[in-house]
């Protein structure tokens, strides 16, 4: 697993998530501070993080 720190797109607090480098994926996970849903998209190549995107989910 790979721990990645980033800023929540809702509350702007720095949070971290564990990412699995064996898969490239897009999923929703709640912010551990404000509990709003965040769309997470990752891209790994050779087990190294190439891109990471965290976006708010428009309601």
N, C-alpha and C positions, 0 to 999 in steps of 0.2 A: 504494500500500500504506500501511497505517496501523500503526505500532508501538504496542502496548498492553502496559503493565506490570501484573502482578498477582502474587498470592501462590499458590504451588503448594498444592493441597489435601492433599498428602501430606507434603512436607518443609518447607513454610512458607517456602521461599526465594523471594525476589522474582525473577521471570523475565519475559521479554518474548516476544511472538509478533507476527509480521506478519499483519495482517488485511486482507482484500480488501473495501473498502467497496462494491464493485459487486454483492455478493451477500449475502444473509442465509442463514446456514447453520449446521449443527451437524455437528461432526466430532470425531475423536479425534486427539490429538497427544501425544507423550511429553514429559515434563518434561526440560528440558536438564540438570538437576542430578541428579535421582534416577531418571530414566528410567521412572517410572510413567505409565500412560496417563491423560490428562485429557480429559474430555468438554467441548468448547468449543462454546458457543452464542452467536451474535452476531445483532444486529438493527441494521441501518443504515437511516436515513431521510435522503434528500437528501445522501447521501455522508457523513453524520455518525453516529457510533456512538451509538445510543440505549440499548442494553443489551448487557451482556457477562456471561457466566456460565461459570465453570470449576469443574467438579465431579469428584470422584474416581469411578472406575468400580468399583462393588462386584463382587467376584469370588466 
